[in-house]
Amino acid sequence: MKILKFGGSSLASSHCVDTIVAIVEKETNDHKVVLVVSALEGITDLLLEAGQLAAIQNQGYHTILSVIENRMLNYTRSLLPVITQSATLSMVKQYINQIEDICDGICTLKEMSARTSDMLLAYGELITSKVISEHMRAVGIKHVWFDARDVIETDSNYGRAAVLFANTNRAIRERIGEITESVVIVPGFVASDSNGNTTTLGRGGSDYTAALFAAALNASEMEIWTDVNGMMTADPRIVKNVKTIRTLSYHEAMELSHFGAKVLYPPAVQPVMLKKIPLRIKNTFAPTEEGTLICDQSLAASPNDNICGISNNAHIV
């Protein structure tokens, strides 16, 4: 079993998704794969902006919703053959209508509660993962789309819910164990409380989703696919001649992520660390690059990758 998580930037175009298909096809030669999908880049921010505008009765939220609708419809058209687009386009429009209903309610009440915000933001991952699922179906990859809300249970701390691990682990093992297909596609970020209300795991929570599945299923490895070659010695947008850190211990990775390394959501490390499951960060745009391997301290030692210190400057390691 292998867990692959793809961030929003890795899903940006049909070319990117073709790369994902190739990665999944290669992995299924040796493993069952759980594919965790983030929202298309920028969609979560747009959903939040729409909700915030609606809460102050600024009708500009309708414009934001139109932007979301056009992006998702065009994205769908770019991924699917014309002959099979109709049903998926209809599904996307139904989701957009639901989003509009939520925003209309926010506007009427002049308030966006944390619970309503979670319900609204969840649509980014739900729509994107559904579209990716339909693309996989179109290219002949047999799989199941599975709603993470059916197995990841949290408390009702909307916005940054705490996972109820015992219930979650049991549900993942039971439900995923029943699936015979070699690929399972899962929306990241989303969960539900004991009442069935949608909750979210915090921004960056798709990493956490992947880690929860990895730990519950005793995966051989978890991979986070993003738009950089792994953990870097500094922010490449700020500092020249940065290098990829080839190996890190779990504790080093957690410290780096807490100090500003944005390629990894800090809570995602704990579940895989407890099970000693290797975590690799790789670049969707350079899939042959080795990336960064995060593993047990005894395995992470490398004569070429000694970390001498971690700066609290977000740009420097």
N, C-alpha and C positions, 0 to 999 in steps of 0.2 A: 504494500500500500504506500502510495506517495501522494503528498498534498502539494498542489501547485496553486499559488495565489498570484493573480495578475492585477496590477494597479491600473488606474484610469488612463495614465499616459501610455500604457502598453496596449490599450484597446483603441487607440485614437483613429485608426484608419483600417481599410480592408487589407492593406499590406501587413500591418501589425497583426491583424487577426489571422492572416495566412501563416505568419510565423508561429502564432500560438497553436494553430492546428497541427503544424509540423512537429512542434514540441510534444504535444499531446499524443500524436500518432507514434512517435518514437518511444515515449514512456510506456505506452500500453503494450509494447512488446514484452515487457518484463514486469509490469506492475498494474494493479488496479489504481485508478487515479481519481482523486477528488479535486475538482477544479473550482477554486473560490474566485469569484468575479467581483471587482469593485464597480462603483458607478463610473460612467464615462467622465473623463476629466472635466471639471467645472460644473457639472450638473448639480451636485450637492450644494455648492455655493449659490447657484441660481434658485434652487428650491428654497433655501433659507432666505434669500433676498425677497422672493415672492411672498413668503409668509410674513416677513417683517413689514413689507409695504402694506399688505392686507391688514395687518394689525393696527396700522395708523390710518386706515381707510384711504390709502393712496392708490388710486385706480391703475397706477403704473404696474401693479402686479400682473395685470392682464397681458401687458407687453412682455414681461418676463416669461410668462407661461407660453406665449407664442414662440419666443426664442427656444425654450425647452422643446416644445412640440416640433418645431422645424428641425432642430438638431437631431432629435431622436428619429424622426421620420426619414430624414436624409441619410442618417447612419444606417438605418434598416435597409433602405434602398441600395446603399453601397455594398451591403453584405449578402443580399439575397438575389437569386435570379428573378427576373420580372414575373415569370410564370408562378412563382411561389410566394410573392410578396404580399398579396392581398390580405390573407388571414393575419399575418404578423403586423402589418400596418394598422389593421382594425384593432388588434390587441393593444398596440401602443396608444392609439387614439382613446381607447377605453380607459387606459391608465391616466392619460392626460385629463380626461373628463373627471376622473376621481380626484385628481390633484386640484382641479379647478373648484370642485365642490368643497374640498377642505379649505381652500383659500377664501372662498365666498363665506364660509362659516366663520373663519377667523375675522373677516372684514365686518360681518354682522355683529360679532361679539366684541370687536375692538380689542382682541387679546389672542395671543398665540401661547397657549400653555406648553409646558415641557412635554406633556403627553401628546399634544397635537403636533408639536414640532417633530417628535420621533416618528409619528405616523406619516408626516409629510416627507421627511428626509429619506425614509426607507425606500421611496419610489425610485431613487437613483439606481440603487443596486438591483431592485426587483426588475425594472424595465431593461437595464443593460444586460443582466444575466439571461433574461428571457430571449432577447435578441441574439445573444451569443449562442444560446441553446438552439435556436432555429437555424442559425448559420451552420452549426455543427451537424445538425440533421441534414441540411442541404448538401453538405460535402460528404455525407455517408458515414459519419462517426456515430455509432450506436451509443446512446447515453440516456441518462435520466436527469431531468431538472428536479432539484429537491429544495424545498423551502427551509432555510436554516431556522426559521421561527418555530418550526415543528419540533426541534430538538434542543436548541439553545435556550435554556430557561434562566431568567434573571429575576432580581427583585424589581420593585416598581419605582426605582430611582431614575425617572425618565431623563434622558440626555446623556447619562453615563452610568448605565445600570450595572450592577454587580452580578456576576454569573453565579448561579447555584450549581456548583461543580458536580455533585453526586448525581443529581437528576439529569444534568446535561450529558455527562459521560455515559450513563446508562442508556439514555435515549439515542445518542449517536451510535453506540455499539449495536443496539437492537435494530434500529431503523436502517442504517447503512448496511448492516450485515444481511438484511433481507434482499438487497438489490443485487441482481445477477449481472447487470451490464458492467463493462470494464471502466466506464467513465461516469462520474456523478458531478453535475454542475450545480453549484451552490452560490446564492447571493451572499456576499460578505456583509459585515456591519450590523445586520439585523438580528433580533432575537424577540422573545416575548416573555411576559410575566405569567404568573400562575392563573391569571384571569383571561389569558389569551390576547392581551393588549400588546401591540407592537412596542418594543423598546429598541434602543440602539446601544452600541458598545463604545461610543466615543469616536471622534474623528480619527481616522486611521484604523478603525476597528475591524476592517477586513483582514488585516494581519492577525488580529486576535481570533477571528473566526477560524482562520486556517490553523492556528496553533491549537485551538480547542478540538478540532477534528483530528489533528495529528496525534495529540495526546490520548484522546479517547480510543483511537483506532490503532495505537502503537505503530504508527507509520515508520517506515524505514528512513524517510527523510522528508523535510518540509522545504519547499523552495518559494522564495518571494521574488517575483519577476517585476522589474521596475525599469527606469530609463537611465540608470548609471551602472557601472561595472561592479558595484558592491559598496561596502563601507570604504570611504576615502580618508586620506590623511588630513584633508581640509576640504572646504567647500570649493569645488572646481570653478564655480561661477565668480569666486572672489580671489582665490589664490592660484597662481600658476604652478605647473609641474607637480601636481598632486599625484599620489600613488594609491593604488587599490591595496587595502589591507587584506592579505590572503587568508589569514586565520585569526580568529578571536575566540576567547572563552565566552561563555554565556554572561558572566559577570562584567567582562569588558564591554560586551555589546550593549548590555543594559545601561552601563555608565555613559557610553557614547550617545545612545539614543536619548537619555535624560539631558545630556549637555548639548543637544541640538542636531544630532545626526538624524535627518528626517526620513531616511529610507526604511526605518524600522520603528514600529509602534511599541514603546517600552513594555506594556503588559503582555505582548505576544511572546516574550522570551520565557516567562515563568513556566507555562504549561509544558513546553518542549524540554526545558532544562530539567524539570522534575523527572521526566521520562528518559533523559539523555538522548533525545532525538536530534540528529544533526539538522541544522538550519542553514540553508545556503541562499545568499542574495545574488541574483543574476540579472543581466541586462537583456531585455527582450530585443533590443536593437543590435546587440552583439552576442548572440546566443552561444557562440563557441568560446567566449571568454570564461575563465575559470570562476570569476566572482569571489565572494567572501564566504568562507565556511565558518560557521559559529557552532562550537561543539564543547564537549567536556574539557576542563582545564588540562587534563593529562594528554589530550589529543591535540590541543590547539597550539602547543609549543612549536615554534618554527624559528630557526636561526636567522631568517631573513625578515621576520615580522615582529620584532620586539617593540612593544609599546612602552615608551619611557615615561609618559605622562599624559594626562587628559586635561585640556584647558577648558575653563568655563566660558571661554569665547566660543560662540556657536560656530565660528568659521575655522577653528584650528583644533587639531587633535595632537 
